[in-house]
Amino acid sequence: MSPLRRQLQSFLHVEPVRPAIGAGLRAALAVGVPMAAAAALHLPAATWVGLAGLFVTLVDRGGPYRDRALAMGATTLLGAVVGLISATHLPAWAAVALTLCWVTACGFARSYGDTPGFMAVVLANYFVVSLSLPAQDFTGALVRSGLFVVGGAWAMLLALLLWPLRPYRPARLSIARCYDVLSERADEVGRWPLEGPASSAFTVPAVPWEPRIRQALETASSVLASTRRSRVGESGRGEHLIVLREGADALVPLLVALTETLEMAPREPRYLALRAEVQRALSELAADTRSIALALEKGEVVQARQVCGPERVRHALEMLEAEAPLPEPARVAYAHAHALLGRLHEYTQVLLDVAARLEEGTPVPEALPLAPRSEDAPSRSLLEPLRENLDSRSVIFRHALRLGVSAALATALVRGLGLDHGYWVIITVIIVLQPYSGLTLQRSLQRVAGTLLGAALAAGLVVLVRDPVVILVAIMVLFAVAMSVQPISLPAFQVLLTPALVLLAELQTGDWDLAGVRIVNTLLGGALALVGARLLWPSPEHLRFPEEVASALRADRDYLRQVVASRSDAEPAVRDARRRMGLALHSAEASFQRMLSEWRGPAQQLEPVMALLTYARRLTSAVTALSSSRRGPGAPDLEPVARYTARVLDELATAVEQRRVPAPLPPEAPPVDTDALSRTQVERVVRQLSVLHRAAERLPSTLLA
């Protein structure tokens, strides 16, 4: 696919999510009410309240109320401090130096996560506006800061008080998402073809659901922990949600293991009825997990259902055995599938009971057949993220410097040329520049295209009508629709936000020809951002990708070691290793997506990269299946296999990092004197290793292209 076509697809891409209608209405009221009051009272300075309402509304990214309040409150207070800068009429050199320091500091805020990083972008933009539009004196600056506090408080009132306050709703929705992903996967596996070669159905393609469920579980943990920290001493509903989140985590390895077991089980016509019962049981599992999700999302009462999928599978298996003895591979595989379905059924029945108690508030049962509940992660030092990124090799460190220098250069250019509304140039640089060059190009194209379309829309509106009341209504509508569609399409958000901002500026200044100025300044800012990304400490993704892949391979190695050293897949050490492995694979796949946005060569050259990632995840699934069968003290000793696998994965990880062909595979893996099921699963692990090795052999030519 050509880069231009890829960027066009990115511009037109629509996320399959609901519009944020509530956020849109809050944005319209946050901006429109202060603007209407300012117009009615003939107070031009009060329009800063509307601007503050917009900025503070933008940093409301959803999630726990505590986190939202902290983000919006911090933005309000810091915005008031930034507003005092407007009292200083700085010379050009001082403005450039101050911009360099402030915007660089804002760039480092990404160390603390996406929301603090976005807050910093908003504050950097407000800093640029304040510096470019100074107040007449210190009193004027104090008034502006006070108005910003009023606007921020108004936005917080709308977001946190006037809308229904349900403290646990963000946590409930995030956990419900976990069960939605589980039900989608169970449905998908339940629709696999009953006959025919397995490869056509599911062996080669990457499995997209596993990174989605890992991300959903991590989000749920974060949201739930934050919610519970803000409600110290409360234990009722929070305990129910902890069990439901941990239950979703416990279902994941069982579903992965069942998928692997069905893949290796025979598929001859003789087993057609048996496979049909297995897949029917999976459909029942999907219905149960969907019921849990609905109970979390909408508070629906969970109705107990008579589910007997595992019993039907056992009966079908006994009927086959009665007709004629089954070959050992088939008997072992389908018996294990029945055992996994039994555990899945047992877990879901318990989770349905907990979900039914959620609205009633009755205590959680004491004895649960689930994994032990995990404790909240210990809080980190406030300075620890900064210390981790104060390194010239850090992506955030380079991005912060690149952002500060580019913004300072844009400030110098604007001051030197005396550009009208030149702060739009600097704001474009700050918004467009991303830590990764591919994302910078994508964001630049989106902003330029969005500005062109949005400015044309603003110009058309101005031609049709110049009544301030109608213009104000149009601004409110545009803000409402823009914020509503932001989760669905960032380019659409940009297209709608541009005319709203242009009309807002025109309404304040009375200059009805600013659309063209906005276009020119945006083009200039986008060009400066691209030059900065190209020349200032560039860090192309293909240089980081090998390290991400190596980390994923080593996480696979550690996961297998922990599985072999443990006696149950429910042990905390196994769960922690599985989590670290999932995060490492997710990080490697995200790196590949960023590399794809930068790729200029033929798509065929990326085939070894995709194969490596696909089979790294396939190896993980095989290890998870092996883990699910190791229960009790009689589990076979697989230490020789673990040593062999660790040796191969260590060599592959080192070869990928060094961009060289890996050494040949060691002699054949040692035979395993164990039961047929474990022997089959070990053979599957070794087979995935050989495929990984072949992919790694073809990788250097791609990385050096």
PyMOL commands that set and color helices and strands:
alter all, ss='L'
color gray80, all
select helices_A, chain A and resi 3-12+21-41+44-58+65-87+92-112+114-132+138-162+169-190+199-203+209-229+236-264+269-298+309-323+328-360+384-389+395-417+423-432+437-464+468-485+490-509+514-535+541-565+572-598+603-628+639-658+676-697+699-703
alter helices_A, ss='H'
color red, helices_A
deselect
rebuild
show_as cartoon
